[in-house]
Amino acid sequence: MSEYSIIFSIDIDLSGLSGAEGWNLPAFNATALGKWSVVLDCSAHKDWASPSNAIMVDPSGKEPAADGIFFHSKGDFNIGNIYSFEDSDVVSAMKEAEGRVSQGNKEGLNLQKDFTYDKSMEAILEIAGI
């Protein structure tokens, strides 16, 4: 089953609870399709997620990301921390999302207008000074 098959079949997306995920394309795509996403209120989620289009969970702290496989505490890359959260906060957010499912996520659908290839290209050209 592909990622998009999963996104189309779910009512609520929880991929935004990865404390190490950056922009989080799966959660963004689900939200832009009008689904409700539960996301941590941190990292690059803040570029697109807001209380009007997602269920936000405040992180409770950070923990080392080092796993000795991909993340190494003394490496040149893949070092740092991941955000953590309280289970009770996520349970509350999931209950809130369950209550919103029947309404759909109209604000989430607006992401399709806000994040387009044209707007991305304009931003790149502006940064490049072209």
C-alpha positions as a LaTeX table, in Angstrom:
\begin{tabular}{lrrr}
\hline
Residue & $x$ (\AA) & $y$ (\AA) & $z$ (\AA) \\
\hline
Met1 & 0.00 & 0.00 & 0.00 \\
Ser2 & 1.45 & 3.37 & $-0.98$ \\
Glu3 & 1.66 & 6.40 & 1.26 \\
Tyr4 & $-1.08$ & 8.07 & $-0.77$ \\
Ser5 & $-3.39$ & 5.05 & $-0.48$ \\
Ile6 & $-3.05$ & 5.35 & 3.27 \\
Ile7 & $-3.64$ & 9.11 & 3.26 \\
Phe8 & $-6.77$ & 8.74 & 1.13 \\
Ser9 & $-8.16$ & 5.99 & 3.37 \\
Ile10 & $-7.65$ & 7.61 & 6.78 \\
Asp11 & $-9.78$ & 10.17 & 8.59 \\
Ile12 & $-7.06$ & 11.41 & 10.96 \\
Asp13 & $-3.33$ & 11.65 & 10.29 \\
Leu14 & $-0.88$ & 11.07 & 13.15 \\
Ser15 & 2.41 & 11.28 & 11.24 \\
Gly16 & 2.95 & 14.77 & 12.62 \\
Leu17 & 3.83 & 13.27 & 15.98 \\
Ser18 & 7.30 & 12.33 & 14.80 \\
Gly19 & 9.49 & 14.56 & 16.91 \\
Ala20 & 12.26 & 14.33 & 14.34 \\
Glu21 & 10.23 & 15.05 & 11.21 \\
Gly22 & 10.87 & 18.35 & 9.50 \\
Trp23 & 8.27 & 19.74 & 7.15 \\
Asn24 & 6.34 & 16.46 & 7.17 \\
Leu25 & 4.94 & 16.02 & 3.69 \\
Pro26 & 2.56 & 13.16 & 4.66 \\
Ala27 & 0.82 & 15.25 & 7.33 \\
Phe28 & 0.77 & 18.26 & 5.00 \\
Asn29 & $-0.78$ & 16.21 & 2.18 \\
Ala30 & $-3.43$ & 14.75 & 4.49 \\
Thr31 & $-4.31$ & 18.21 & 5.79 \\
Ala32 & $-4.42$ & 19.68 & 2.27 \\
Leu33 & $-6.89$ & 16.92 & 1.35 \\
Gly34 & $-9.20$ & 18.14 & 4.11 \\
Lys35 & $-8.27$ & 15.53 & 6.69 \\
Trp36 & $-7.41$ & 16.43 & 10.27 \\
Ser37 & $-3.79$ & 15.99 & 11.30 \\
Val38 & $-2.40$ & 15.82 & 14.81 \\
Val39 & 1.03 & 17.49 & 14.72 \\
Leu40 & 3.65 & 18.62 & 17.18 \\
Asp41 & 3.78 & 22.40 & 17.44 \\
Cys42 & 7.46 & 22.58 & 16.58 \\
Ser43 & 10.03 & 22.40 & 13.80 \\
Ala44 & 8.95 & 23.10 & 10.25 \\
His45 & 5.35 & 22.06 & 10.92 \\
Lys46 & 4.98 & 25.72 & 11.85 \\
Asp47 & 5.45 & 26.62 & 8.15 \\
Trp48 & 2.01 & 25.24 & 7.33 \\
Ala49 & 0.21 & 23.87 & 10.40 \\
Ser50 & $-1.85$ & 26.11 & 12.65 \\
Pro51 & $-4.66$ & 25.69 & 15.17 \\
Ser52 & $-7.14$ & 26.48 & 12.39 \\
Asn53 & $-6.06$ & 23.61 & 10.10 \\
Ala54 & $-4.48$ & 21.02 & 12.43 \\
Ile55 & $-4.66$ & 19.75 & 15.99 \\
Met56 & $-1.51$ & 21.08 & 17.61 \\
Val57 & 0.31 & 19.28 & 20.45 \\
Asp58 & 2.90 & 21.18 & 22.44 \\
Pro59 & 6.18 & 19.29 & 22.82 \\
Ser60 & 7.13 & 18.56 & 26.41 \\
Gly61 & 10.87 & 18.43 & 25.85 \\
Lys62 & 13.68 & 17.01 & 23.78 \\
Glu63 & 15.63 & 13.79 & 23.94 \\
Pro64 & 18.83 & 12.71 & 22.19 \\
Ala65 & 18.27 & 11.32 & 18.72 \\
Ala66 & 21.41 & 9.15 & 18.81 \\
Asp67 & 20.48 & 5.55 & 18.05 \\
Gly68 & 23.92 & 4.28 & 17.00 \\
Ile69 & 22.55 & 3.37 & 13.57 \\
Phe70 & 21.46 & 6.47 & 11.73 \\
Phe71 & 21.91 & 9.17 & 14.35 \\
His72 & 25.33 & 9.47 & 16.00 \\
Ser73 & 26.03 & 11.84 & 18.86 \\
Lys74 & 29.52 & 12.72 & 17.64 \\
Gly75 & 29.02 & 12.48 & 13.87 \\
Asp76 & 29.29 & 15.15 & 11.21 \\
Phe77 & 25.57 & 14.96 & 10.44 \\
Asn78 & 22.38 & 13.34 & 11.77 \\
Ile79 & 23.06 & 14.55 & 15.30 \\
Gly80 & 20.86 & 16.41 & 17.73 \\
Asn81 & 17.60 & 15.89 & 19.51 \\
Ile82 & 14.02 & 14.95 & 18.77 \\
Tyr83 & 11.00 & 16.51 & 20.38 \\
Ser84 & 9.03 & 14.47 & 22.90 \\
Phe85 & 5.45 & 14.78 & 24.08 \\
Glu86 & 3.17 & 13.66 & 26.88 \\
Asp87 & 0.92 & 10.71 & 26.04 \\
Ser88 & $-2.03$ & 12.41 & 27.73 \\
Asp89 & $-1.65$ & 15.46 & 25.45 \\
Val90 & $-1.78$ & 13.22 & 22.39 \\
Val91 & $-4.83$ & 11.35 & 23.69 \\
Ser92 & $-6.60$ & 14.69 & 24.18 \\
Ala93 & $-5.61$ & 15.82 & 20.68 \\
Met94 & $-6.84$ & 12.56 & 19.16 \\
Lys95 & $-10.20$ & 12.96 & 20.92 \\
Glu96 & $-10.42$ & 16.50 & 19.59 \\
Ala97 & $-9.64$ & 15.25 & 16.07 \\
Glu98 & $-12.33$ & 12.56 & 16.36 \\
Gly99 & $-14.83$ & 15.28 & 17.19 \\
Arg100 & $-13.83$ & 17.32 & 14.14 \\
Val101 & $-13.80$ & 14.51 & 11.55 \\
Ser102 & $-17.46$ & 14.88 & 10.63 \\
Gln103 & $-16.94$ & 18.58 & 9.82 \\
Gly104 & $-14.04$ & 18.06 & 7.46 \\
Asn105 & $-11.09$ & 20.44 & 7.42 \\
Lys106 & $-11.96$ & 23.42 & 5.21 \\
Glu107 & $-8.92$ & 25.40 & 6.39 \\
Gly108 & $-6.73$ & 22.44 & 5.47 \\
Leu109 & $-8.07$ & 22.56 & 1.92 \\
Asn110 & $-6.78$ & 26.15 & 1.68 \\
Leu111 & $-3.23$ & 24.78 & 1.79 \\
Gln112 & $-3.77$ & 23.75 & $-1.84$ \\
Lys113 & $-4.05$ & 27.46 & $-2.72$ \\
Asp114 & $-1.28$ & 28.64 & $-0.41$ \\
Phe115 & 1.38 & 26.10 & $-1.45$ \\
Thr116 & 1.64 & 25.85 & $-5.22$ \\
Tyr117 & 4.49 & 25.23 & $-7.64$ \\
Asp118 & 4.15 & 28.78 & $-8.93$ \\
Lys119 & 4.43 & 30.28 & $-5.45$ \\
Ser120 & 7.38 & 28.02 & $-4.67$ \\
Met121 & 9.17 & 29.11 & $-7.84$ \\
Glu122 & 8.46 & 32.77 & $-7.12$ \\
Ala123 & 9.96 & 32.39 & $-3.63$ \\
Ile124 & 13.06 & 30.65 & $-5.01$ \\
Leu125 & 13.57 & 33.34 & $-7.64$ \\
Glu126 & 13.09 & 36.08 & $-5.04$ \\
Ile127 & 15.70 & 34.52 & $-2.74$ \\
Ala128 & 18.06 & 34.13 & $-5.69$ \\
Gly129 & 17.52 & 37.77 & $-6.59$ \\
Ile130 & 16.23 & 36.93 & $-10.05$ \\
\hline
\end{tabular}
